[in-house]
Amino acid sequence: MSHPHEQLDIENDHEDPDGYATWAIGIGGSFIMIATVALSCGIYYRAASSEAFDKSVNIRYEQRDMVRDAQHAVLLESAHWVSEHDEESGEETTRLVLPIHDAMDIIAGNAK
């Protein structure tokens, strides 16, 4: 590509953009990106905390009482008292024993 040598139009030659415009676009784009990320994080954490509140605090009392009664029934059904006699001290200790598979079922929410 050749340019005519007689006439050069330097005033209308816009090869390089203005430096201030480049900085303004870069800084403006950075602010928009930071605002977008902050807004997205806010939406996510708002939804996560709302879900946690609904799961742990805002449950219905009937459902909570029903689960607690089912767990209590499993405890009464499978737990039993064991008496042990210590020969060294001569004391007799009594403790409540619950089979481990029943305890795991209660924790997992698989109450009978």
Distance bins in CASP14 RR format, pairs under 12 A and 6 or more apart:
PFRMAT RR
TARGET T0000
AUTHOR 0000-0000-0000
RMODE 2
METHOD distances of the structure
MODEL  1
3 9 0 0 0 0 1 0 0 0 0 0 0
3 10 0 0 0 0 0 1 0 0 0 0 0
3 13 0 0 0 0 0 1 0 0 0 0 0
14 21 0 0 0 0 0 1 0 0 0 0 0
16 22 0 0 0 0 1 0 0 0 0 0 0
17 23 0 0 0 0 0 1 0 0 0 0 0
17 24 0 0 0 0 0 1 0 0 0 0 0
17 25 0 0 0 0 1 0 0 0 0 0 0
17 26 0 0 0 0 0 1 0 0 0 0 0
18 24 0 0 0 0 1 0 0 0 0 0 0
18 25 0 0 0 0 0 1 0 0 0 0 0
19 25 0 0 0 0 1 0 0 0 0 0 0
19 26 0 0 0 0 0 1 0 0 0 0 0
19 27 0 0 0 0 0 1 0 0 0 0 0
20 26 0 0 0 0 0 1 0 0 0 0 0
20 27 0 0 0 0 0 1 0 0 0 0 0
21 27 0 0 0 0 0 1 0 0 0 0 0
21 28 0 0 0 0 0 1 0 0 0 0 0
22 28 0 0 0 0 0 1 0 0 0 0 0
22 29 0 0 0 0 0 1 0 0 0 0 0
23 29 0 0 0 0 0 1 0 0 0 0 0
23 30 0 0 0 0 0 1 0 0 0 0 0
24 30 0 0 0 0 0 1 0 0 0 0 0
24 31 0 0 0 0 0 1 0 0 0 0 0
25 31 0 0 0 0 0 1 0 0 0 0 0
25 32 0 0 0 0 0 1 0 0 0 0 0
26 32 0 0 0 0 1 0 0 0 0 0 0
26 33 0 0 0 0 1 0 0 0 0 0 0
26 34 0 0 0 0 0 1 0 0 0 0 0
27 33 0 0 0 0 0 1 0 0 0 0 0
27 34 0 0 0 0 0 1 0 0 0 0 0
28 34 0 0 0 0 1 0 0 0 0 0 0
28 35 0 0 0 0 1 0 0 0 0 0 0
28 36 0 0 0 0 0 1 0 0 0 0 0
29 35 0 0 0 0 1 0 0 0 0 0 0
29 36 0 0 0 0 1 0 0 0 0 0 0
29 37 0 0 0 0 0 1 0 0 0 0 0
30 36 0 0 0 0 0 1 0 0 0 0 0
30 37 0 0 0 0 0 1 0 0 0 0 0
31 37 0 0 0 0 0 1 0 0 0 0 0
31 38 0 0 0 0 0 1 0 0 0 0 0
32 38 0 0 0 0 0 1 0 0 0 0 0
32 39 0 0 0 0 0 1 0 0 0 0 0
33 39 0 0 0 0 0 1 0 0 0 0 0
33 40 0 0 0 0 0 1 0 0 0 0 0
34 40 0 0 0 0 0 1 0 0 0 0 0
34 41 0 0 0 0 0 1 0 0 0 0 0
35 41 0 0 0 0 0 1 0 0 0 0 0
35 42 0 0 0 0 0 1 0 0 0 0 0
36 42 0 0 0 0 0 1 0 0 0 0 0
36 43 0 0 0 0 0 1 0 0 0 0 0
37 43 0 0 0 0 0 1 0 0 0 0 0
37 44 0 0 0 0 0 1 0 0 0 0 0
38 44 0 0 0 0 0 1 0 0 0 0 0
38 45 0 0 0 0 0 1 0 0 0 0 0
39 45 0 0 0 0 0 1 0 0 0 0 0
39 46 0 0 0 0 0 1 0 0 0 0 0
40 46 0 0 0 0 0 1 0 0 0 0 0
40 47 0 0 0 0 0 1 0 0 0 0 0
41 47 0 0 0 0 0 1 0 0 0 0 0
41 48 0 0 0 0 0 1 0 0 0 0 0
42 48 0 0 0 0 1 0 0 0 0 0 0
42 49 0 0 0 0 1 0 0 0 0 0 0
42 50 0 0 0 0 0 1 0 0 0 0 0
43 49 0 0 0 0 0 1 0 0 0 0 0
43 50 0 0 0 0 0 1 0 0 0 0 0
44 50 0 0 0 0 0 1 0 0 0 0 0
44 51 0 0 0 0 0 1 0 0 0 0 0
45 51 0 0 0 0 0 1 0 0 0 0 0
45 52 0 0 0 0 0 1 0 0 0 0 0
46 52 0 0 0 0 0 1 0 0 0 0 0
46 53 0 0 0 0 0 1 0 0 0 0 0
47 53 0 0 0 0 0 1 0 0 0 0 0
47 54 0 0 0 0 0 1 0 0 0 0 0
48 54 0 0 0 0 0 1 0 0 0 0 0
48 55 0 0 0 0 0 1 0 0 0 0 0
49 55 0 0 0 0 0 1 0 0 0 0 0
49 56 0 0 0 0 0 1 0 0 0 0 0
49 57 0 0 0 0 0 1 0 0 0 0 0
49 58 0 0 0 0 0 1 0 0 0 0 0
50 56 0 0 0 0 0 1 0 0 0 0 0
50 57 0 0 0 0 0 1 0 0 0 0 0
50 58 0 0 0 0 1 0 0 0 0 0 0
51 57 0 0 0 0 0 1 0 0 0 0 0
51 58 0 0 0 0 0 1 0 0 0 0 0
52 58 0 0 0 0 1 0 0 0 0 0 0
52 59 0 0 0 0 0 1 0 0 0 0 0
53 59 0 0 0 0 0 1 0 0 0 0 0
54 60 0 0 0 0 0 1 0 0 0 0 0
55 63 0 0 0 0 0 1 0 0 0 0 0
55 64 0 0 0 0 0 1 0 0 0 0 0
56 64 0 0 0 0 0 1 0 0 0 0 0
57 64 0 0 0 0 0 1 0 0 0 0 0
58 64 0 0 0 0 0 1 0 0 0 0 0
59 65 0 0 0 0 0 1 0 0 0 0 0
59 66 0 0 0 0 0 1 0 0 0 0 0
59 67 0 0 0 0 1 0 0 0 0 0 0
59 68 0 0 0 0 0 1 0 0 0 0 0
60 66 0 0 0 0 1 0 0 0 0 0 0
60 67 0 0 0 0 0 1 0 0 0 0 0
61 67 0 0 0 0 0 1 0 0 0 0 0
61 68 0 0 0 0 0 1 0 0 0 0 0
62 68 0 0 0 0 0 1 0 0 0 0 0
62 69 0 0 0 0 0 1 0 0 0 0 0
63 69 0 0 0 0 0 1 0 0 0 0 0
63 70 0 0 0 0 0 1 0 0 0 0 0
64 70 0 0 0 0 0 1 0 0 0 0 0
64 71 0 0 0 0 0 1 0 0 0 0 0
65 71 0 0 0 0 0 1 0 0 0 0 0
65 72 0 0 0 0 0 1 0 0 0 0 0
66 72 0 0 0 0 0 1 0 0 0 0 0
66 73 0 0 0 0 0 1 0 0 0 0 0
66 109 0 0 0 0 0 1 0 0 0 0 0
66 111 0 0 0 0 1 0 0 0 0 0 0
67 73 0 0 0 0 0 1 0 0 0 0 0
67 74 0 0 0 0 0 1 0 0 0 0 0
67 106 0 0 0 0 1 0 0 0 0 0 0
67 107 0 0 0 0 0 1 0 0 0 0 0
67 109 1 0 0 1 0 0 0 0 0 0 0
67 110 0 0 0 0 0 1 0 0 0 0 0
67 111 1 0 0 1 0 0 0 0 0 0 0
68 74 0 0 0 0 0 1 0 0 0 0 0
68 75 0 0 0 0 0 1 0 0 0 0 0
68 106 0 0 0 0 0 1 0 0 0 0 0
68 109 0 0 0 0 0 1 0 0 0 0 0
68 111 0 0 0 0 1 0 0 0 0 0 0
69 75 0 0 0 0 0 1 0 0 0 0 0
69 76 0 0 0 0 0 1 0 0 0 0 0
69 111 0 0 0 0 1 0 0 0 0 0 0
69 112 0 0 0 0 0 1 0 0 0 0 0
70 76 0 0 0 0 0 1 0 0 0 0 0
70 77 0 0 0 0 0 1 0 0 0 0 0
70 105 0 0 0 0 0 1 0 0 0 0 0
70 106 0 0 0 0 1 0 0 0 0 0 0
70 109 0 0 0 0 1 0 0 0 0 0 0
70 110 0 0 0 0 1 0 0 0 0 0 0
70 111 1 0 1 0 0 0 0 0 0 0 0
70 112 1 0 0 1 0 0 0 0 0 0 0
71 77 0 0 0 0 0 1 0 0 0 0 0
71 78 0 0 0 0 0 1 0 0 0 0 0
71 79 0 0 0 0 0 1 0 0 0 0 0
71 98 0 0 0 0 0 1 0 0 0 0 0
71 102 0 0 0 0 0 1 0 0 0 0 0
71 103 0 0 0 0 0 1 0 0 0 0 0
71 105 0 0 0 0 1 0 0 0 0 0 0
71 106 1 0 1 0 0 0 0 0 0 0 0
71 107 0 0 0 0 1 0 0 0 0 0 0
71 108 0 0 0 0 0 1 0 0 0 0 0
71 109 1 0 0 1 0 0 0 0 0 0 0
71 110 0 0 0 0 0 1 0 0 0 0 0
71 111 1 0 1 0 0 0 0 0 0 0 0
71 112 0 0 0 0 0 1 0 0 0 0 0
72 78 0 0 0 0 0 1 0 0 0 0 0
72 79 0 0 0 0 0 1 0 0 0 0 0
72 106 0 0 0 0 1 0 0 0 0 0 0
72 111 0 0 0 0 1 0 0 0 0 0 0
72 112 0 0 0 0 0 1 0 0 0 0 0
73 79 0 0 0 0 0 1 0 0 0 0 0
73 102 0 0 0 0 0 1 0 0 0 0 0
73 105 0 0 0 0 0 1 0 0 0 0 0
73 106 0 0 0 0 0 1 0 0 0 0 0
73 111 1 0 0 1 0 0 0 0 0 0 0
73 112 1 0 0 1 0 0 0 0 0 0 0
74 98 0 0 0 0 1 0 0 0 0 0 0
74 99 0 0 0 0 0 1 0 0 0 0 0
74 101 0 0 0 0 0 1 0 0 0 0 0
74 102 1 0 0 1 0 0 0 0 0 0 0
74 103 0 0 0 0 1 0 0 0 0 0 0
74 104 0 0 0 0 0 1 0 0 0 0 0
74 105 1 0 0 1 0 0 0 0 0 0 0
74 106 1 0 1 0 0 0 0 0 0 0 0
74 107 0 0 0 0 0 1 0 0 0 0 0
74 108 0 0 0 0 0 1 0 0 0 0 0
74 109 0 0 0 0 1 0 0 0 0 0 0
74 110 0 0 0 0 1 0 0 0 0 0 0
74 111 1 0 1 0 0 0 0 0 0 0 0
74 112 1 0 1 0 0 0 0 0 0 0 0
75 96 0 0 0 0 1 0 0 0 0 0 0
75 97 0 0 0 0 0 1 0 0 0 0 0
75 98 1 0 0 1 0 0 0 0 0 0 0
75 99 0 0 0 0 0 1 0 0 0 0 0
75 102 0 0 0 0 1 0 0 0 0 0 0
75 103 0 0 0 0 1 0 0 0 0 0 0
75 105 0 0 0 0 0 1 0 0 0 0 0
75 106 1 0 0 1 0 0 0 0 0 0 0
75 107 0 0 0 0 0 1 0 0 0 0 0
75 111 0 0 0 0 1 0 0 0 0 0 0
75 112 0 0 0 0 0 1 0 0 0 0 0
76 96 0 0 0 0 0 1 0 0 0 0 0
76 98 0 0 0 0 0 1 0 0 0 0 0
76 102 0 0 0 0 0 1 0 0 0 0 0
76 106 0 0 0 0 0 1 0 0 0 0 0
76 111 0 0 0 0 0 1 0 0 0 0 0
76 112 0 0 0 0 0 1 0 0 0 0 0
77 98 0 0 0 0 0 1 0 0 0 0 0
77 99 0 0 0 0 0 1 0 0 0 0 0
77 102 0 0 0 0 1 0 0 0 0 0 0
77 105 0 0 0 0 0 1 0 0 0 0 0
77 106 0 0 0 0 0 1 0 0 0 0 0
77 111 0 0 0 0 1 0 0 0 0 0 0
77 112 1 0 0 1 0 0 0 0 0 0 0
78 96 0 0 0 0 0 1 0 0 0 0 0
78 97 0 0 0 0 1 0 0 0 0 0 0
78 98 1 0 0 1 0 0 0 0 0 0 0
78 99 1 0 1 0 0 0 0 0 0 0 0
78 100 0 0 0 0 0 1 0 0 0 0 0
78 101 0 0 0 0 1 0 0 0 0 0 0
78 102 1 0 1 0 0 0 0 0 0 0 0
78 103 0 0 0 0 1 0 0 0 0 0 0
78 104 0 0 0 0 0 1 0 0 0 0 0
78 105 0 0 0 0 1 0 0 0 0 0 0
78 106 0 0 0 0 1 0 0 0 0 0 0
78 111 0 0 0 0 0 1 0 0 0 0 0
78 112 0 0 0 0 1 0 0 0 0 0 0
79 95 0 0 0 0 0 1 0 0 0 0 0
79 96 1 0 1 0 0 0 0 0 0 0 0
79 97 1 0 0 1 0 0 0 0 0 0 0
79 98 1 0 1 0 0 0 0 0 0 0 0
79 99 0 0 0 0 1 0 0 0 0 0 0
79 102 1 0 0 1 0 0 0 0 0 0 0
79 103 0 0 0 0 1 0 0 0 0 0 0
79 106 0 0 0 0 0 1 0 0 0 0 0
80 94 0 0 0 0 0 1 0 0 0 0 0
80 95 0 0 0 0 0 1 0 0 0 0 0
80 96 1 0 0 1 0 0 0 0 0 0 0
80 97 1 0 1 0 0 0 0 0 0 0 0
80 98 0 0 0 0 1 0 0 0 0 0 0
80 99 0 0 0 0 1 0 0 0 0 0 0
80 102 0 0 0 0 0 1 0 0 0 0 0
81 92 0 0 0 0 0 1 0 0 0 0 0
81 93 0 0 0 0 0 1 0 0 0 0 0
81 94 1 0 1 0 0 0 0 0 0 0 0
81 95 1 0 0 1 0 0 0 0 0 0 0
81 96 1 0 1 0 0 0 0 0 0 0 0
81 97 1 0 0 1 0 0 0 0 0 0 0
81 98 0 0 0 0 0 1 0 0 0 0 0
82 92 0 0 0 0 0 1 0 0 0 0 0
82 93 0 0 0 0 1 0 0 0 0 0 0
82 94 1 0 0 1 0 0 0 0 0 0 0
82 95 1 0 1 0 0 0 0 0 0 0 0
82 96 1 0 0 1 0 0 0 0 0 0 0
82 97 1 0 1 0 0 0 0 0 0 0 0
82 98 0 0 0 0 0 1 0 0 0 0 0
82 99 0 0 0 0 0 1 0 0 0 0 0
83 91 0 0 0 0 0 1 0 0 0 0 0
83 92 1 0 1 0 0 0 0 0 0 0 0
83 93 1 0 0 1 0 0 0 0 0 0 0
83 94 1 0 1 0 0 0 0 0 0 0 0
83 95 0 0 0 0 1 0 0 0 0 0 0
83 96 0 0 0 0 0 1 0 0 0 0 0
83 97 0 0 0 0 0 1 0 0 0 0 0
84 90 0 0 0 0 0 1 0 0 0 0 0
84 91 0 0 0 0 1 0 0 0 0 0 0
84 92 1 0 0 1 0 0 0 0 0 0 0
84 93 1 0 1 0 0 0 0 0 0 0 0
84 94 1 0 0 1 0 0 0 0 0 0 0
84 95 1 0 0 1 0 0 0 0 0 0 0
84 97 0 0 0 0 0 1 0 0 0 0 0
85 91 1 0 0 1 0 0 0 0 0 0 0
85 92 1 0 1 0 0 0 0 0 0 0 0
85 93 0 0 0 0 1 0 0 0 0 0 0
85 94 0 0 0 0 0 1 0 0 0 0 0
86 92 1 0 0 1 0 0 0 0 0 0 0
86 93 1 0 0 1 0 0 0 0 0 0 0
86 94 0 0 0 0 0 1 0 0 0 0 0
96 103 0 0 0 0 0 1 0 0 0 0 0
97 103 0 0 0 0 0 1 0 0 0 0 0
98 104 0 0 0 0 0 1 0 0 0 0 0
98 105 0 0 0 0 0 1 0 0 0 0 0
98 106 0 0 0 0 1 0 0 0 0 0 0
98 107 0 0 0 0 0 1 0 0 0 0 0
99 105 0 0 0 0 1 0 0 0 0 0 0
99 106 0 0 0 0 0 1 0 0 0 0 0
100 106 0 0 0 0 0 1 0 0 0 0 0
100 107 0 0 0 0 0 1 0 0 0 0 0
101 107 0 0 0 0 0 1 0 0 0 0 0
101 108 0 0 0 0 0 1 0 0 0 0 0
101 110 0 0 0 0 0 1 0 0 0 0 0
101 112 0 0 0 0 0 1 0 0 0 0 0
102 108 0 0 0 0 0 1 0 0 0 0 0
102 109 0 0 0 0 0 1 0 0 0 0 0
102 110 0 0 0 0 1 0 0 0 0 0 0
102 111 0 0 0 0 1 0 0 0 0 0 0
102 112 0 0 0 0 1 0 0 0 0 0 0
103 109 0 0 0 0 0 1 0 0 0 0 0
103 110 0 0 0 0 0 1 0 0 0 0 0
103 111 0 0 0 0 0 1 0 0 0 0 0
104 110 0 0 0 0 1 0 0 0 0 0 0
104 111 0 0 0 0 0 1 0 0 0 0 0
105 111 1 0 0 1 0 0 0 0 0 0 0
105 112 1 0 0 1 0 0 0 0 0 0 0
106 112 0 0 0 0 1 0 0 0 0 0 0
END
